[in-house]
Amino acid sequence: MMAALQIEGLSKRFGNRLVLDGLSLQVQRGEVLGLLGPNGCGKSTVLNIVCQLLQADAGQIQLLGEPLTGLGARARARVGLCAQDCALYPDLLPAENLHFFGRLHGLPAAVRRARVAELMESFGLGPHAATRAGQLSGGWQQRLHLAIALMHRPELLLLDEPTAAVDVAARLDLWRLIDGLRDGGTTVLLTSHQLAEAERLCNRIALMRSGRVVALGTVAELVAQVPGQAVARVQSGNPAATVQRAQSLGWTAQKASGQLHFLLPSRASLRDVVDALDGPEVTAVSVQAVSLEDAYLKLLGEAAVLE
């Protein structure tokens, strides 16, 4: 099957800083592919180049089998972007915003009216039809922003941290909407700092570091690359001493979110871990299966501190 998006050898510099370093990536039709990695690794730059807001220094991009550079305005018709900052006109009503962007995409009036009505209903915007966009809550603004990105029925949707600035309830609502897009066959390239979001929404995940993809696969495939049978999460008043003790037992140490993570070479009970660490410095211990968080930390290294 022809890929929706094929990126080969993409490079980009900002001054002396190399942001993308020969990045290659393929997004299959109908999948949600997540780009994860620490701040500054180049995630948003990839999206901005694909939607032609930036020009790459080197590399090739094919959109649905055609070179992006030769598509011109047809590329804008095929791609939808939901950027980190909401592209809304605050003094316009939700439907007025949708009509405005529909006109920018050249949709005929009858098509535009039907599409606006469809999006107002499917995104639950009806109860807020008389509220100006600038007066909507952050979650409802992001809903409207996503609807605008879909106004022209793009074949590829780019989502740049779509739930970064919303509360938990709004995030869950947006997840359900993106779930629906995926189930309906929309191809999505999504950036996120939230592992739970990526695990929930993405068919595959690409882990980025220093402008390159260093690992790519399903959650199960990424987790399988972690050399451990279980993970002990430990809080300690003396982390250095606890790490030294764990390493003497053959456990691999990682640190994230103020906790020590130890990859255990074999399965162990909570009592086994507590007895093995045995020391007054340890204040809390849990033992869990290896997760996407552990794969993220292991495959990206210490520089990839979780947000």
C-alpha positions as CSV (number, residue, x, y, z in Angstrom):
1,M,0.0,0.0,0.0
2,M,1.3,3.5,-0.9
3,A,2.2,5.5,2.2
4,A,0.2,8.6,3.1
5,L,3.5,10.4,4.0
6,Q,7.1,9.4,3.1
7,I,10.0,11.4,4.5
8,E,13.6,10.7,3.5
9,G,16.7,12.4,4.8
10,L,15.0,15.5,6.1
11,S,17.5,18.1,7.5
12,K,16.9,21.6,8.9
13,R,19.1,24.2,10.6
14,F,18.2,27.3,12.5
15,G,21.5,29.3,12.5
16,N,24.2,27.0,13.9
17,R,21.6,24.6,15.4
18,L,20.9,21.4,13.6
19,V,17.2,20.7,14.4
20,L,16.6,17.8,11.9
21,D,19.5,15.5,11.1
22,G,18.6,13.3,8.1
23,L,15.2,12.2,9.5
24,S,13.3,9.5,7.7
25,L,9.8,8.4,8.5
26,Q,6.8,6.7,6.8
27,V,3.2,7.2,7.8
28,Q,0.8,4.6,6.5
29,R,-2.7,5.4,5.3
30,G,-5.4,5.3,8.0
31,E,-2.9,5.1,10.9
32,V,-2.3,7.5,13.8
33,L,1.5,7.8,14.2
34,G,2.9,9.6,17.2
35,L,6.1,11.6,17.4
36,L,7.5,11.6,20.9
37,G,10.7,13.0,22.3
38,P,12.1,15.7,24.5
39,N,11.7,19.5,23.9
40,G,13.8,20.6,21.0
41,C,14.2,17.2,19.3
42,G,12.5,18.5,16.1
43,K,8.9,17.2,16.4
44,S,7.1,20.5,15.5
45,T,9.6,21.3,12.8
46,V,8.7,18.1,11.0
47,L,5.0,19.1,11.0
48,N,5.8,22.7,9.9
49,I,7.8,21.4,6.9
50,V,5.2,18.9,5.9
51,C,2.5,21.7,5.9
52,Q,5.0,24.0,4.1
53,L,5.3,26.6,6.8
54,L,9.0,25.9,6.8
55,Q,11.4,24.8,4.0
56,A,13.8,22.0,4.6
57,D,17.5,22.4,3.9
58,A,17.7,18.9,2.5
59,G,15.6,15.7,2.1
60,Q,12.5,14.6,0.2
61,I,8.8,14.3,1.1
62,Q,6.2,12.5,-0.8
63,L,2.5,13.1,0.0
64,L,0.3,10.2,-1.2
65,G,2.9,9.1,-3.6
66,E,3.6,12.6,-5.1
67,P,6.6,14.9,-4.3
68,L,5.5,17.6,-2.0
69,T,7.4,20.3,-3.8
70,G,5.4,19.7,-7.0
71,L,2.0,19.8,-5.4
72,G,1.7,23.5,-4.7
73,A,-1.8,24.5,-3.6
74,R,-2.9,20.9,-3.9
75,A,-0.8,20.0,-0.9
76,R,-2.7,22.5,1.2
77,A,-5.9,20.9,0.1
78,R,-4.7,17.5,1.2
79,V,-3.2,18.5,4.6
80,G,-4.9,19.8,7.7
81,L,-2.9,21.4,10.6
82,C,-4.0,21.8,14.2
83,A,-1.1,23.7,15.7
84,Q,-0.3,24.3,19.3
85,D,-1.7,27.9,19.1
86,C,-5.4,27.9,18.3
87,A,-6.0,29.6,14.9
88,L,-9.3,31.2,15.7
89,Y,-10.9,34.6,15.2
90,P,-12.1,35.4,18.8
91,D,-14.8,37.8,17.7
92,L,-16.5,35.3,15.4
93,L,-18.9,32.6,16.3
94,P,-17.9,29.0,15.9
95,A,-19.8,28.6,12.6
96,E,-18.5,31.9,11.4
97,N,-14.9,30.7,12.0
98,L,-15.6,27.5,10.1
99,H,-17.2,29.4,7.2
100,F,-14.2,31.7,7.0
101,F,-11.6,28.9,6.8
102,G,-13.9,27.1,4.4
103,R,-13.7,30.1,2.1
104,L,-9.9,30.2,2.4
105,H,-9.9,26.6,1.1
106,G,-12.1,27.6,-1.8
107,L,-15.1,25.4,-0.8
108,P,-18.3,26.4,-2.7
109,A,-21.0,28.0,-0.6
110,A,-23.4,25.0,-0.7
111,V,-20.6,22.6,0.2
112,R,-19.3,24.9,2.9
113,R,-22.8,25.2,4.5
114,A,-23.2,21.5,4.6
115,R,-19.8,20.9,6.0
116,V,-20.2,23.6,8.7
117,A,-23.5,22.0,9.8
118,E,-21.8,18.5,9.9
119,L,-18.9,19.7,12.0
120,M,-21.0,21.7,14.4
121,E,-23.0,18.6,15.1
122,S,-20.2,16.0,15.2
123,F,-18.0,18.2,17.5
124,G,-20.9,19.1,19.8
125,L,-20.6,22.8,19.1
126,G,-24.3,23.4,18.9
127,P,-24.9,24.6,22.5
128,H,-22.1,27.1,22.0
129,A,-23.3,28.4,18.6
130,A,-24.1,31.9,20.0
131,T,-20.8,32.2,21.9
132,R,-17.9,34.0,20.4
133,A,-14.8,31.9,20.0
134,G,-12.7,34.1,22.3
135,Q,-15.2,33.4,25.1
136,L,-15.1,29.6,24.8
137,S,-13.2,27.6,27.4
138,G,-9.8,26.3,26.4
139,G,-11.2,22.8,25.7
140,W,-14.0,24.1,23.5
141,Q,-11.6,26.4,21.6
142,Q,-9.4,23.3,20.9
143,R,-12.5,21.4,19.7
144,L,-13.3,24.2,17.3
145,H,-9.6,24.4,16.2
146,L,-9.7,20.7,15.4
147,A,-12.9,21.1,13.5
148,I,-11.3,24.0,11.4
149,A,-8.4,21.7,10.5
150,L,-10.9,19.2,9.2
151,M,-13.1,21.7,7.3
152,H,-11.7,20.8,3.9
153,R,-11.6,17.0,4.5
154,P,-7.8,16.7,4.5
155,E,-6.3,13.3,3.7
156,L,-3.5,13.9,6.2
157,L,-4.1,15.6,9.6
158,L,-1.2,17.0,11.6
159,L,-1.8,17.5,15.3
160,D,0.9,19.4,17.3
161,E,0.3,18.6,21.0
162,P,-3.5,18.9,20.5
163,T,-4.3,18.6,24.3
164,A,-1.4,20.4,25.9
165,A,-3.3,23.3,27.2
166,V,-6.6,21.8,28.3
167,D,-7.9,20.3,31.5
168,V,-8.4,16.5,32.1
169,A,-12.1,16.4,31.1
170,A,-11.4,18.3,27.8
171,R,-8.4,16.1,27.1
172,L,-10.6,13.0,27.4
173,D,-13.2,14.6,25.1
174,L,-10.5,15.4,22.5
175,W,-9.1,11.9,22.7
176,R,-12.6,10.5,21.9
177,L,-12.8,12.8,18.9
178,I,-9.4,11.7,17.7
179,D,-10.3,8.1,18.3
180,G,-13.3,8.6,16.0
181,L,-11.1,10.1,13.3
182,R,-8.7,7.1,13.5
183,D,-11.6,4.7,13.4
184,G,-13.0,6.5,10.4
185,G,-9.8,6.1,8.4
186,T,-8.2,9.5,8.8
187,T,-4.4,9.5,8.6
188,V,-2.9,11.4,11.5
189,L,0.6,12.5,12.4
190,L,0.6,13.6,16.1
191,T,3.2,15.1,18.4
192,S,2.8,14.8,22.1
193,H,4.7,14.9,25.4
194,Q,2.0,12.7,27.1
195,L,2.8,9.0,27.0
196,A,-0.8,8.1,28.0
197,E,-2.1,10.0,25.1
198,A,0.3,8.3,22.6
199,E,-0.6,4.9,24.0
200,R,-4.3,5.6,23.8
201,L,-4.4,7.1,20.3
202,C,-1.5,5.9,18.2
203,N,-1.1,2.7,16.1
204,R,2.6,3.3,16.1
205,I,5.0,5.6,17.9
206,A,8.3,7.1,16.6
207,L,10.7,8.2,19.4
208,M,12.9,11.2,18.4
209,R,16.2,12.4,19.7
210,S,18.4,15.1,18.3
211,G,16.5,15.4,15.0
212,R,16.4,11.7,14.3
213,V,14.0,8.8,14.8
214,V,15.8,6.4,17.0
215,A,13.0,3.8,17.5
216,L,9.7,3.1,15.8
217,G,7.0,0.6,16.4
218,T,3.8,-0.3,18.3
219,V,3.7,0.1,22.1
220,A,4.3,-3.6,22.4
221,E,7.3,-3.5,20.0
222,L,8.9,-0.6,21.8
223,V,8.3,-2.2,25.2
224,A,9.9,-5.5,23.9
225,Q,13.2,-3.6,23.4
226,V,13.5,-2.9,27.1
227,P,15.9,-5.4,28.7
228,G,13.9,-6.2,31.8
229,Q,11.1,-8.4,33.0
230,A,9.6,-5.9,35.5
231,V,10.2,-2.4,36.9
232,A,10.6,-1.3,40.5
233,R,9.7,2.3,41.1
234,V,11.4,3.6,44.2
235,Q,11.5,6.8,46.3
236,S,14.6,7.2,48.4
237,G,16.1,9.7,50.8
238,N,19.5,8.7,49.6
239,P,19.2,8.0,45.8
240,A,23.0,7.5,45.3
241,A,23.1,4.8,47.9
242,T,20.0,3.1,46.6
243,V,21.3,3.2,43.0
244,Q,24.6,1.7,44.2
245,R,22.7,-1.1,46.0
246,A,20.5,-1.8,43.0
247,Q,23.4,-1.9,40.6
248,S,25.2,-4.4,42.8
249,L,22.1,-6.7,42.3
250,G,22.4,-6.3,38.5
251,W,19.4,-3.9,38.2
252,T,19.6,-1.1,35.5
253,A,18.8,2.3,37.0
254,Q,16.8,5.1,35.3
255,K,15.4,8.4,36.8
256,A,12.2,10.2,35.9
257,S,9.7,12.5,37.6
258,G,11.6,12.4,40.9
259,Q,11.5,8.6,41.1
260,L,14.2,5.9,40.6
261,H,13.2,3.2,38.1
262,F,15.1,-0.1,38.2
263,L,14.8,-2.6,35.4
264,L,14.7,-6.1,37.0
265,P,16.2,-9.0,35.0
266,S,13.5,-11.3,36.3
267,R,10.1,-11.0,37.8
268,A,10.0,-10.2,41.5
269,S,7.4,-9.6,44.1
270,L,7.1,-6.4,46.1
271,R,8.5,-8.2,49.2
272,D,11.5,-9.4,47.1
273,V,12.3,-5.9,46.0
274,V,11.9,-4.4,49.5
275,D,14.1,-7.1,51.0
276,A,16.8,-6.7,48.3
277,L,17.1,-2.9,48.7
278,D,16.8,-3.2,52.5
279,G,17.7,0.2,53.9
280,P,16.2,3.1,55.8
281,E,16.7,5.5,52.9
282,V,13.9,3.8,50.8
283,T,10.5,5.3,51.6
284,A,8.3,3.9,48.9
285,V,8.4,0.9,46.4
286,S,6.1,-0.4,43.7
287,V,6.7,-3.2,41.2
288,Q,5.0,-3.0,37.8
289,A,5.2,-4.5,34.3
290,V,7.4,-2.7,31.8
291,S,5.6,0.2,30.2
292,L,5.9,2.7,27.4
293,E,7.4,5.1,29.9
294,D,10.2,2.6,30.6
295,A,10.8,2.1,26.8
296,Y,10.9,5.9,26.3
297,L,13.5,6.4,29.0
298,K,15.6,3.4,27.9
299,L,15.6,4.1,24.2
300,L,16.0,7.8,24.4
301,G,18.5,7.9,27.3
302,E,18.9,10.3,30.2
303,A,18.4,13.4,28.0
304,A,14.8,12.5,27.5
305,V,13.4,13.6,30.8
306,L,9.6,13.3,30.9
307,E,7.7,16.5,31.0
